[in-house]
Amino acid sequence: ILSQRKLEPTILLAAAEGHKNVEAMQSYRPELSHLLEEQQEVQRQKVRLPNCGASPQRPHTDSWIAYQKCLYWLMCLVYLLSWMIQFLTY
């Protein structure tokens, strides 16, 4: 019972502080609701467009790198052949 009496002022003080915090939150309610709406819109956009970034989600595999190298050399060959055809026809 003695410890409960010692804690009563602390509990009342905490309740008063909590009441002040609620009043402060209510005074900031328009700003907070605006921020909350922005945050919800960002979350909706993330859900709608999960992977529209330029970088892939997974790391490149060796087969993907080999495919890219093959495409690169094929494009080089096409460019070289087109240059040779242009040079030989004029």
Biopython code that builds the backbone (N, CA, C, O; Angstrom):
import numpy as np
from Bio.PDB.StructureBuilder import StructureBuilder

atoms = [
    (1, "ILE", "N", (0.841, -1.195, 0.000)),
    (1, "ILE", "CA", (0.000, 0.000, 0.000)),
    (1, "ILE", "C", (0.875, 1.243, 0.000)),
    (1, "ILE", "O", (0.540, 2.242, -0.636)),
    (2, "LEU", "N", (1.986, 1.185, 0.706)),
    (2, "LEU", "CA", (2.885, 2.336, 0.780)),
    (2, "LEU", "C", (3.473, 2.665, -0.590)),
    (2, "LEU", "O", (3.553, 3.832, -0.972)),
    (3, "SER", "N", (3.885, 1.627, -1.331)),
    (3, "SER", "CA", (4.461, 1.872, -2.656)),
    (3, "SER", "C", (3.402, 2.407, -3.614)),
    (3, "SER", "O", (3.713, 3.204, -4.498)),
    (4, "GLN", "N", (2.155, 1.976, -3.445)),
    (4, "GLN", "CA", (1.085, 2.474, -4.301)),
    (4, "GLN", "C", (0.860, 3.965, -4.058)),
    (4, "GLN", "O", (0.603, 4.708, -5.005)),
    (5, "ARG", "N", (0.951, 4.411, -2.814)),
    (5, "ARG", "CA", (0.787, 5.837, -2.505)),
    (5, "ARG", "C", (1.939, 6.653, -3.071)),
    (5, "ARG", "O", (1.751, 7.793, -3.494)),
    (6, "LYS", "N", (3.132, 6.065, -3.077)),
    (6, "LYS", "CA", (4.279, 6.778, -3.654)),
    (6, "LYS", "C", (4.137, 6.912, -5.165)),
    (6, "LYS", "O", (4.574, 7.901, -5.754)),
    (7, "LEU", "N", (3.525, 5.913, -5.784)),
    (7, "LEU", "CA", (3.397, 5.931, -7.240)),
    (7, "LEU", "C", (2.250, 6.810, -7.727)),
    (7, "LEU", "O", (2.257, 7.227, -8.885)),
    (8, "GLU", "N", (1.269, 7.103, -6.882)),
    (8, "GLU", "CA", (0.112, 7.881, -7.321)),
    (8, "GLU", "C", (0.480, 9.228, -7.930)),
    (8, "GLU", "O", (-0.033, 9.544, -9.003)),
    (9, "PRO", "N", (1.343, 10.048, -7.312)),
    (9, "PRO", "CA", (1.694, 11.326, -7.952)),
    (9, "PRO", "C", (2.376, 11.127, -9.305)),
    (9, "PRO", "O", (2.156, 11.900, -10.237)),
    (10, "THR", "N", (3.192, 10.099, -9.405)),
    (10, "THR", "CA", (3.866, 9.824, -10.674)),
    (10, "THR", "C", (2.854, 9.444, -11.745)),
    (10, "THR", "O", (2.953, 9.887, -12.889)),
    (11, "ILE", "N", (1.880, 8.622, -11.367)),
    (11, "ILE", "CA", (0.852, 8.214, -12.326)),
    (11, "ILE", "C", (0.015, 9.413, -12.745)),
    (11, "ILE", "O", (-0.301, 9.565, -13.925)),
    (12, "LEU", "N", (-0.345, 10.261, -11.798)),
    (12, "LEU", "CA", (-1.133, 11.453, -12.131)),
    (12, "LEU", "C", (-0.346, 12.397, -13.026)),
    (12, "LEU", "O", (-0.902, 12.982, -13.956)),
    (13, "LEU", "N", (0.945, 12.548, -12.750)),
    (13, "LEU", "CA", (1.795, 13.399, -13.582)),
    (13, "LEU", "C", (1.892, 12.840, -14.997)),
    (13, "LEU", "O", (1.818, 13.587, -15.974)),
    (14, "ALA", "N", (2.058, 11.533, -15.100)),
    (14, "ALA", "CA", (2.134, 10.900, -16.420)),
    (14, "ALA", "C", (0.820, 11.070, -17.170)),
    (14, "ALA", "O", (0.824, 11.291, -18.381)),
    (15, "ALA", "N", (-0.302, 10.970, -16.465)),
    (15, "ALA", "CA", (-1.606, 11.151, -17.108)),
    (15, "ALA", "C", (-1.757, 12.584, -17.609)),
    (15, "ALA", "O", (-2.285, 12.814, -18.697)),
    (16, "ALA", "N", (-1.290, 13.552, -16.808)),
    (16, "ALA", "CA", (-1.365, 14.959, -17.227)),
    (16, "ALA", "C", (-0.486, 15.197, -18.449)),
    (16, "ALA", "O", (-0.886, 15.899, -19.378)),
    (17, "GLU", "N", (0.713, 14.613, -18.449)),
    (17, "GLU", "CA", (1.605, 14.751, -19.606)),
    (17, "GLU", "C", (0.982, 14.113, -20.841)),
    (17, "GLU", "O", (1.054, 14.656, -21.943)),
    (18, "GLY", "N", (0.369, 12.947, -20.635)),
    (18, "GLY", "CA", (-0.296, 12.281, -21.757)),
    (18, "GLY", "C", (-1.415, 13.129, -22.317)),
    (18, "GLY", "O", (-1.601, 13.182, -23.533)),
    (19, "HIS", "N", (-2.167, 13.797, -21.448)),
    (19, "HIS", "CA", (-3.253, 14.671, -21.896)),
    (19, "HIS", "C", (-2.692, 15.835, -22.711)),
    (19, "HIS", "O", (-3.264, 16.218, -23.731)),
    (20, "LYS", "N", (-1.563, 16.398, -22.255)),
    (20, "LYS", "CA", (-0.927, 17.488, -23.011)),
    (20, "LYS", "C", (-0.473, 16.994, -24.378)),
    (20, "LYS", "O", (-0.612, 17.695, -25.380)),
    (21, "ASN", "N", (0.071, 15.778, -24.409)),
    (21, "ASN", "CA", (0.523, 15.227, -25.685)),
    (21, "ASN", "C", (-0.641, 15.013, -26.644)),
    (21, "ASN", "O", (-0.510, 15.249, -27.845)),
    (22, "VAL", "N", (-1.775, 14.567, -26.119)),
    (22, "VAL", "CA", (-2.954, 14.380, -26.965)),
    (22, "VAL", "C", (-3.410, 15.721, -27.522)),
    (22, "VAL", "O", (-3.757, 15.818, -28.699)),
    (23, "GLU", "N", (-3.413, 16.759, -26.682)),
    (23, "GLU", "CA", (-3.807, 18.090, -27.160)),
    (23, "GLU", "C", (-2.842, 18.588, -28.231)),
    (23, "GLU", "O", (-3.260, 19.177, -29.228)),
    (24, "ALA", "N", (-1.553, 18.350, -28.020)),
    (24, "ALA", "CA", (-0.568, 18.772, -29.016)),
    (24, "ALA", "C", (-0.773, 18.016, -30.323)),
    (24, "ALA", "O", (-0.684, 18.608, -31.399)),
    (25, "MET", "N", (-1.046, 16.717, -30.242)),
    (25, "MET", "CA", (-1.272, 15.931, -31.452)),
    (25, "MET", "C", (-2.513, 16.417, -32.191)),
    (25, "MET", "O", (-2.528, 16.466, -33.421)),
    (26, "GLN", "N", (-3.557, 16.776, -31.441)),
    (26, "GLN", "CA", (-4.770, 17.259, -32.090)),
    (26, "GLN", "C", (-4.538, 18.603, -32.761)),
    (26, "GLN", "O", (-5.158, 18.898, -33.783)),
    (27, "SER", "N", (-3.651, 19.426, -32.201)),
    (27, "SER", "CA", (-3.371, 20.708, -32.837)),
    (27, "SER", "C", (-2.572, 20.517, -34.125)),
    (27, "SER", "O", (-2.658, 21.341, -35.035)),
    (28, "TYR", "N", (-1.788, 19.428, -34.207)),
    (28, "TYR", "CA", (-1.011, 19.147, -35.418)),
    (28, "TYR", "C", (-1.740, 18.207, -36.371)),
    (28, "TYR", "O", (-1.167, 17.766, -37.368)),
    (29, "ARG", "N", (-2.980, 17.902, -36.077)),
    (29, "ARG", "CA", (-3.703, 16.904, -36.866)),
    (29, "ARG", "C", (-3.732, 17.213, -38.371)),
    (29, "ARG", "O", (-3.500, 16.292, -39.154)),
    (30, "PRO", "N", (-4.002, 18.461, -38.833)),
    (30, "PRO", "CA", (-4.011, 18.702, -40.287)),
    (30, "PRO", "C", (-2.656, 18.408, -40.924)),
    (30, "PRO", "O", (-2.590, 17.804, -41.994)),
    (31, "GLU", "N", (-1.579, 18.833, -40.271)),
    (31, "GLU", "CA", (-0.255, 18.575, -40.831)),
    (31, "GLU", "C", (0.046, 17.086, -40.853)),
    (31, "GLU", "O", (0.580, 16.562, -41.831)),
    (32, "LEU", "N", (-0.303, 16.409, -39.765)),
    (32, "LEU", "CA", (-0.029, 14.978, -39.693)),
    (32, "LEU", "C", (-0.857, 14.201, -40.701)),
    (32, "LEU", "O", (-0.369, 13.242, -41.299)),
    (33, "SER", "N", (-2.103, 14.604, -40.895)),
    (33, "SER", "CA", (-2.928, 13.887, -41.864)),
    (33, "SER", "C", (-2.384, 14.094, -43.271)),
    (33, "SER", "O", (-2.429, 13.180, -44.094)),
    (34, "HIS", "N", (-1.869, 15.288, -43.553)),
    (34, "HIS", "CA", (-1.271, 15.546, -44.858)),
    (34, "HIS", "C", (-0.048, 14.651, -45.070)),
    (34, "HIS", "O", (0.113, 14.053, -46.133)),
    (35, "LEU", "N", (0.811, 14.563, -44.051)),
    (35, "LEU", "CA", (1.987, 13.695, -44.157)),
    (35, "LEU", "C", (1.591, 12.231, -44.290)),
    (35, "LEU", "O", (2.213, 11.482, -45.043)),
    (36, "LEU", "N", (0.566, 11.825, -43.564)),
    (36, "LEU", "CA", (0.102, 10.442, -43.640)),
    (36, "LEU", "C", (-0.431, 10.129, -45.031)),
    (36, "LEU", "O", (-0.172, 9.051, -45.567)),
    (37, "GLU", "N", (-1.175, 11.065, -45.621)),
    (37, "GLU", "CA", (-1.687, 10.850, -46.974)),
    (37, "GLU", "C", (-0.548, 10.722, -47.977)),
    (37, "GLU", "O", (-0.597, 9.877, -48.871)),
    (38, "GLU", "N", (0.481, 11.561, -47.830)),
    (38, "GLU", "CA", (1.634, 11.458, -48.724)),
    (38, "GLU", "C", (2.314, 10.104, -48.586)),
    (38, "GLU", "O", (2.670, 9.473, -49.581)),
    (39, "GLN", "N", (2.490, 9.664, -47.346)),
    (39, "GLN", "CA", (3.134, 8.373, -47.102)),
    (39, "GLN", "C", (2.309, 7.223, -47.683)),
    (39, "GLN", "O", (2.863, 6.283, -48.252)),
    (40, "GLN", "N", (0.995, 7.300, -47.541)),
    (40, "GLN", "CA", (0.136, 6.257, -48.098)),
    (40, "GLN", "C", (0.196, 6.259, -49.617)),
    (40, "GLN", "O", (0.153, 5.194, -50.233)),
    (41, "GLU", "N", (0.294, 7.432, -50.233)),
    (41, "GLU", "CA", (0.396, 7.510, -51.687)),
    (41, "GLU", "C", (1.709, 6.901, -52.170)),
    (41, "GLU", "O", (1.744, 6.207, -53.186)),
    (42, "VAL", "N", (2.786, 7.166, -51.433)),
    (42, "VAL", "CA", (4.075, 6.566, -51.788)),
    (42, "VAL", "C", (3.986, 5.047, -51.705)),
    (42, "VAL", "O", (4.497, 4.346, -52.579)),
    (43, "GLN", "N", (3.343, 4.537, -50.663)),
    (43, "GLN", "CA", (3.189, 3.087, -50.521)),
    (43, "GLN", "C", (2.349, 2.518, -51.665)),
    (43, "GLN", "O", (2.655, 1.446, -52.186)),
    (44, "ARG", "N", (1.288, 3.237, -52.058)),
    (44, "ARG", "CA", (0.458, 2.767, -53.168)),
    (44, "ARG", "C", (1.262, 2.722, -54.462)),
    (44, "ARG", "O", (1.128, 1.781, -55.244)),
    (45, "GLN", "N", (2.098, 3.734, -54.692)),
    (45, "GLN", "CA", (2.919, 3.750, -55.899)),
    (45, "GLN", "C", (3.902, 2.589, -55.903)),
    (45, "GLN", "O", (4.143, 1.979, -56.945)),
    (46, "LYS", "N", (4.475, 2.281, -54.731)),
    (46, "LYS", "CA", (5.409, 1.157, -54.654)),
    (46, "LYS", "C", (4.711, -0.159, -54.959)),
    (46, "LYS", "O", (5.292, -1.043, -55.588)),
    (47, "VAL", "N", (3.462, -0.291, -54.514)),
    (47, "VAL", "CA", (2.720, -1.523, -54.776)),
    (47, "VAL", "C", (2.376, -1.618, -56.257)),
    (47, "VAL", "O", (2.443, -2.698, -56.845)),
    (48, "ARG", "N", (2.010, -0.492, -56.858)),
    (48, "ARG", "CA", (1.633, -0.494, -58.272)),
    (48, "ARG", "C", (2.818, -0.774, -59.184)),
    (48, "ARG", "O", (2.697, -1.525, -60.152)),
    (49, "LEU", "N", (3.962, -0.173, -58.878)),
    (49, "LEU", "CA", (5.132, -0.295, -59.735)),
    (49, "LEU", "C", (6.269, -0.960, -58.959)),
    (49, "LEU", "O", (7.187, -0.275, -58.507)),
    (50, "PRO", "N", (6.222, -2.265, -58.801)),
    (50, "PRO", "CA", (7.214, -2.906, -57.935)),
    (50, "PRO", "C", (8.625, -2.917, -58.511)),
    (50, "PRO", "O", (9.591, -2.839, -57.753)),
    (51, "ASN", "N", (8.771, -3.014, -59.849)),
    (51, "ASN", "CA", (10.117, -3.153, -60.394)),
    (51, "ASN", "C", (10.262, -2.352, -61.675)),
    (51, "ASN", "O", (10.480, -2.921, -62.744)),
    (52, "CYS", "N", (10.143, -1.035, -61.575)),
    (52, "CYS", "CA", (10.296, -0.194, -62.755)),
    (52, "CYS", "C", (11.640, 0.520, -62.758)),
    (52, "CYS", "O", (11.860, 1.401, -63.589)),
    (53, "GLY", "N", (12.521, 0.172, -61.872)),
    (53, "GLY", "CA", (13.830, 0.807, -61.815)),
    (53, "GLY", "C", (14.737, 0.292, -62.911)),
    (53, "GLY", "O", (14.462, -0.743, -63.518)),
    (54, "ALA", "N", (15.814, 1.008, -63.167)),
    (54, "ALA", "CA", (16.753, 0.594, -64.200)),
    (54, "ALA", "C", (17.592, -0.586, -63.742)),
    (54, "ALA", "O", (17.997, -1.412, -64.559)),
    (55, "SER", "N", (17.856, -0.675, -62.458)),
    (55, "SER", "CA", (18.691, -1.768, -61.963)),
    (55, "SER", "C", (17.824, -2.968, -61.601)),
    (55, "SER", "O", (16.743, -2.809, -61.033)),
    (56, "PRO", "N", (18.290, -4.152, -61.925)),
    (56, "PRO", "CA", (17.495, -5.345, -61.611)),
    (56, "PRO", "C", (17.512, -5.659, -60.121)),
    (56, "PRO", "O", (18.395, -5.210, -59.391)),
    (57, "GLN", "N", (16.541, -6.421, -59.687)),
    (57, "GLN", "CA", (16.454, -6.794, -58.282)),
    (57, "GLN", "C", (17.494, -7.856, -57.937)),
    (57, "GLN", "O", (18.088, -7.823, -56.859)),
    (58, "ARG", "N", (17.715, -8.805, -58.861)),
    (58, "ARG", "CA", (18.658, -9.889, -58.603)),
    (58, "ARG", "C", (20.019, -9.542, -59.200)),
    (58, "ARG", "O", (20.080, -8.772, -60.158)),
    (59, "PRO", "N", (21.094, -10.077, -58.671)),
    (59, "PRO", "CA", (22.404, -9.845, -59.289)),
    (59, "PRO", "C", (22.498, -10.592, -60.617)),
    (59, "PRO", "O", (21.813, -11.593, -60.827)),
    (60, "HIS", "N", (23.347, -10.100, -61.502)),
    (60, "HIS", "CA", (23.506, -10.737, -62.809)),
    (60, "HIS", "C", (24.123, -12.114, -62.657)),
    (60, "HIS", "O", (25.046, -12.319, -61.869)),
    (61, "THR", "N", (23.599, -13.046, -63.422)),
    (61, "THR", "CA", (24.179, -14.387, -63.432)),
    (61, "THR", "C", (25.210, -14.464, -64.540)),
    (61, "THR", "O", (25.279, -13.585, -65.399)),
    (62, "ASP", "N", (26.013, -15.521, -64.518)),
    (62, "ASP", "CA", (27.053, -15.682, -65.539)),
    (62, "ASP", "C", (26.447, -15.844, -66.923)),
    (62, "ASP", "O", (27.003, -15.349, -67.904)),
    (63, "SER", "N", (25.316, -16.531, -67.015)),
    (63, "SER", "CA", (24.698, -16.716, -68.328)),
    (63, "SER", "C", (24.202, -15.380, -68.886)),
    (63, "SER", "O", (24.266, -15.152, -70.094)),
    (64, "TRP", "N", (23.705, -14.494, -68.008)),
    (64, "TRP", "CA", (23.243, -13.183, -68.470)),
    (64, "TRP", "C", (24.419, -12.348, -68.964)),
    (64, "TRP", "O", (24.309, -11.646, -69.969)),
    (65, "ILE", "N", (25.542, -12.425, -68.256)),
    (65, "ILE", "CA", (26.732, -11.677, -68.675)),
    (65, "ILE", "C", (27.252, -12.220, -70.002)),
    (65, "ILE", "O", (27.654, -11.449, -70.873)),
    (66, "ALA", "N", (27.247, -13.545, -70.162)),
    (66, "ALA", "CA", (27.680, -14.145, -71.428)),
    (66, "ALA", "C", (26.755, -13.713, -72.564)),
    (66, "ALA", "O", (27.221, -13.438, -73.670)),
    (67, "TYR", "N", (25.468, -13.650, -72.305)),
    (67, "TYR", "CA", (24.495, -13.204, -73.304)),
    (67, "TYR", "C", (24.766, -11.759, -73.704)),
    (67, "TYR", "O", (24.717, -11.421, -74.886)),
    (68, "GLN", "N", (25.053, -10.905, -72.721)),
    (68, "GLN", "CA", (25.344, -9.504, -73.030)),
    (68, "GLN", "C", (26.620, -9.375, -73.860)),
    (68, "GLN", "O", (26.671, -8.573, -74.793)),
    (69, "LYS", "N", (27.645, -10.153, -73.530)),
    (69, "LYS", "CA", (28.890, -10.113, -74.302)),
    (69, "LYS", "C", (28.650, -10.575, -75.733)),
    (69, "LYS", "O", (29.185, -9.997, -76.679)),
    (70, "CYS", "N", (27.846, -11.613, -75.883)),
    (70, "CYS", "CA", (27.533, -12.117, -77.217)),
    (70, "CYS", "C", (26.808, -11.049, -78.032)),
    (70, "CYS", "O", (27.132, -10.831, -79.199)),
    (71, "LEU", "N", (25.836, -10.389, -77.425)),
    (71, "LEU", "CA", (25.127, -9.315, -78.129)),
    (71, "LEU", "C", (26.065, -8.180, -78.508)),
    (71, "LEU", "O", (25.960, -7.617, -79.598)),
    (72, "TYR", "N", (26.979, -7.845, -77.608)),
    (72, "TYR", "CA", (27.928, -6.769, -77.877)),
    (72, "TYR", "C", (28.777, -7.102, -79.101)),
    (72, "TYR", "O", (28.935, -6.266, -79.990)),
    (73, "TRP", "N", (29.326, -8.319, -79.153)),
    (73, "TRP", "CA", (30.181, -8.687, -80.273)),
    (73, "TRP", "C", (29.380, -8.830, -81.560)),
    (73, "TRP", "O", (29.896, -8.522, -82.634)),
    (74, "LEU", "N", (28.150, -9.283, -81.482)),
    (74, "LEU", "CA", (27.309, -9.339, -82.678)),
    (74, "LEU", "C", (27.035, -7.938, -83.221)),
    (74, "LEU", "O", (27.039, -7.729, -84.434)),
    (75, "MET", "N", (26.799, -6.983, -82.328)),
    (75, "MET", "CA", (26.583, -5.610, -82.784)),
    (75, "MET", "C", (27.853, -5.031, -83.401)),
    (75, "MET", "O", (27.792, -4.293, -84.384)),
    (76, "CYS", "N", (28.994, -5.368, -82.825)),
    (76, "CYS", "CA", (30.265, -4.927, -83.416)),
    (76, "CYS", "C", (30.434, -5.504, -84.815)),
    (76, "CYS", "O", (30.865, -4.809, -85.734)),
    (77, "LEU", "N", (30.092, -6.779, -84.969)),
    (77, "LEU", "CA", (30.206, -7.424, -86.276)),
    (77, "LEU", "C", (29.256, -6.785, -87.283)),
    (77, "LEU", "O", (29.639, -6.557, -88.430)),
    (78, "VAL", "N", (28.033, -6.494, -86.873)),
    (78, "VAL", "CA", (27.070, -5.845, -87.765)),
    (78, "VAL", "C", (27.575, -4.470, -88.180)),
    (78, "VAL", "O", (27.471, -4.097, -89.348)),
    (79, "TYR", "N", (28.120, -3.716, -87.233)),
    (79, "TYR", "CA", (28.651, -2.394, -87.550)),
    (79, "TYR", "C", (29.824, -2.502, -88.524)),
    (79, "TYR", "O", (29.915, -1.728, -89.477)),
    (80, "LEU", "N", (30.719, -3.462, -88.285)),
    (80, "LEU", "CA", (31.875, -3.648, -89.165)),
    (80, "LEU", "C", (31.433, -4.055, -90.564)),
    (80, "LEU", "O", (31.952, -3.537, -91.553)),
    (81, "LEU", "N", (30.479, -4.976, -90.654)),
    (81, "LEU", "CA", (29.991, -5.401, -91.967)),
    (81, "LEU", "C", (29.298, -4.258, -92.699)),
    (81, "LEU", "O", (29.480, -4.103, -93.906)),
    (82, "SER", "N", (28.513, -3.460, -91.995)),
    (82, "SER", "CA", (27.846, -2.340, -92.659)),
    (82, "SER", "C", (28.870, -1.311, -93.134)),
    (82, "SER", "O", (28.706, -0.715, -94.199)),
    (83, "TRP", "N", (29.918, -1.106, -92.351)),
    (83, "TRP", "CA", (30.962, -0.171, -92.763)),
    (83, "TRP", "C", (31.699, -0.701, -93.989)),
    (83, "TRP", "O", (32.007, 0.060, -94.906)),
    (84, "MET", "N", (31.986, -2.022, -94.010)),
    (84, "MET", "CA", (32.676, -2.613, -95.166)),
    (84, "MET", "C", (31.817, -2.531, -96.417)),
    (84, "MET", "O", (32.324, -2.216, -97.494)),
    (85, "ILE", "N", (30.530, -2.808, -96.293)),
    (85, "ILE", "CA", (29.634, -2.743, -97.453)),
    (85, "ILE", "C", (29.559, -1.316, -97.968)),
    (85, "ILE", "O", (29.587, -1.090, -99.178)),
    (86, "GLN", "N", (29.464, -0.358, -97.069)),
    (86, "GLN", "CA", (29.403, 1.041, -97.484)),
    (86, "GLN", "C", (30.709, 1.446, -98.173)),
    (86, "GLN", "O", (30.687, 2.155, -99.179)),
    (87, "PHE", "N", (31.832, 1.000, -97.636)),
    (87, "PHE", "CA", (33.134, 1.356, -98.199)),
    (87, "PHE", "C", (33.331, 0.719, -99.572)),
    (87, "PHE", "O", (33.872, 1.352, -100.478)),
    (88, "LEU", "N", (32.890, -0.542, -99.729)),
    (88, "LEU", "CA", (33.118, -1.254, -100.987)),
    (88, "LEU", "C", (32.143, -0.845, -102.082)),
    (88, "LEU", "O", (32.453, -1.013, -103.261)),
    (89, "THR", "N", (30.988, -0.319, -101.737)),
    (89, "THR", "CA", (30.018, 0.042, -102.777)),
    (89, "THR", "C", (30.264, 1.438, -103.340)),
    (89, "THR", "O", (29.736, 1.759, -104.404)),
    (90, "TYR", "N", (31.042, 2.275, -102.669)),
    (90, "TYR", "CA", (31.294, 3.619, -103.203)),
    (90, "TYR", "C", (32.643, 3.729, -103.816)),
    (90, "TYR", "O", (33.011, 4.793, -104.311)),
]
sb = StructureBuilder()
sb.init_structure("model")
sb.init_model(0)
sb.init_chain("A")
sb.init_seg("    ")
for serial, (resi, resn, name, xyz) in enumerate(atoms, 1):
    if name == "N":
        sb.init_residue(resn, " ", resi, " ")
    sb.init_atom(name, np.array(xyz, "f"), 0.0, 1.0, " ", f" {name:<3s}", serial, name[0])
structure = sb.get_structure()
